Amino acid sequence: MLLKKICLSILPFLLLFACQDNQPSGESKSDSSQPFFDLKGYFNQEVQRLANIRSIKKTAVVDGQKEEKMLDTLNFEQELKIFSDNDINRPAWSGKYQMDSIFNENKELVKLNYTASDESLKTQKMEIDFKQGVVAKIFIENSTANAISDTKQFLTYQPQLGYSIESHQKVAMSGEKKFLVEVQFLGK
């Protein structure tokens, strides 16, 4: 019951970010060019891969109140949408993110860093770590601000371990609200 209350209390945070579209008005979403890492495609593949996981631990913490649940199934398409919605592959953004690629001594890609050069974009930072050519970790930092609230969101995904979603929201005339959701993949 507490987890249900916690999930309902974090819904406004999720809706705030869902309603914030990184795309400038009037831009087409149909362009198939991929100047950056294909985050949407990656998470579509992950949804398929995770379909067989049957042991999941989900922890939610809202303003210090914590609840843990053991689950045998989870709607990963819905759960991972918060990650894939941060795909920065839009033609209008090709100059709005600085990209830095880091290679090891064997000339293998070990890290991609994307940093927004425009503060109005929701996705401000994305880091993708690779191990032997495979994604090992994805970190995304989101930020939105308006006259009513200032929200920071930190998303971390590790394909073999799980993911976390952390959000801090400062609302005018109110205190700061914090929530954290962690999901651990325990086995098949």
Sequence and secondary structure as in RCSB ss.txt:
>XXXX:A:sequence
MLLKKICLSILPFLLLFACQDNQPSGESKSDSSQPFFDLKGYFNQEVQRLANIRSIKKTAVVDGQKEEKMLDTLN
FEQELKIFSDNDINRPAWSGKYQMDSIFNENKELVKLNYTASDESLKTQKMEIDFKQGVVAKIFIENSTANAISD
TKQFLTYQPQLGYSIESHQKVAMSGEKKFLVEVQFLGK
>XXXX:A:secstr
 HHHHHHHHHHHHHHHHHH  SS TT  S     SS  HHHHHHHHHHHHTT  EEEEEEEETTEEEEEEES   
HHHHTHHHHTT    GGGTTTEEEEEEE TTS EEEEEEEES TTSSEEEEEEEEETTEEEEEEEEEEEE SSEE
EEEEEEEETTTEEEEEEEEEETTS EEEEEEEEEEEE 
